[in-house]
Amino acid sequence: MEYFKFILYGLIQGLTEFIPVSSTAHLKVISILLGINDPGPSLSAIIQLGSVVALFWYFKKDLFKLRAQLSRKNYYLINKKLFWSILIATIPIILFGGTIKLFFTHFFDKFLRSNLSIALVSFLMAFFMYISDKSKKGFINLKNHNYSNSFLIGFSQAFAIFPGVSRSGVTLSTALISGWERGDAVKFSFLLGIPAITFSGIVEFISSFNEFSSFGFFPLVVGLITTFFSSLFAIGFIVNYFSSNGLKIFILYRVVFG
């Protein structure tokens, strides 16, 4: 039963982390529906580390392809700019998440993770995604974006700390509204997720270290492996689906889920 539970956590986390429907909300709500324990914010954040490894694995192909297409100088400049963009865009979620963790943990667990809060946030996100999906075709991409473009997406990512928002959903929607091309909006959203998800997982791992004896080492490893493979599937799906189809199906789903 313990292994089944962690496989389920891994499947839910991996399939919903990169699809704009909120992995945290689904981990809680589906667990309740199936009559198993809510994994809670600590275990949820640690399971997410499997998604980070999947991101590195998936986008290594793009980085090698980019290196082959560009001169050494241009490759260095583009990657340097992208590195600083991701760093600047990560600052808001670190500050906001750190503040919540240090000063408002009880409020977060009791109110923001409640079913009512998740439902309301799901409706609000469906509306926000609908507006972004109707926005005009963008012209900003990974090569011509500036740091203010990336900071705006990073600022919106900070709201993903609220269960039900969805990190990928809010960053993709903000990118579309601010004029990004769909294909590069997806890539930047995913690359931006690497430090954010990693930082969250490490902080939760350190703060909840004493609880790990209750999880079991091998079930946790199984959960992380399941998260990795289901995340790879979800990344491939959203990269191919979103560019030509947009957010419509996810907007409808979020209304039903809410």
Secondary structure as UniProt FT lines:
FT   HELIX           2..17
FT   TURN            18..21
FT   HELIX           23..34
FT   HELIX           40..47
FT   HELIX           49..69
FT   HELIX           72..103
FT   HELIX           105..107
FT   HELIX           108..112
FT   HELIX           115..133
FT   TURN            142..144
FT   HELIX           147..157
FT   HELIX           158..161
FT   TURN            163..164
FT   HELIX           167..177
FT   TURN            178..179
FT   HELIX           182..207
FT   HELIX           209..211
FT   HELIX           212..215
FT   HELIX           217..245
FT   TURN            246..247
FT   HELIX           248..257
//
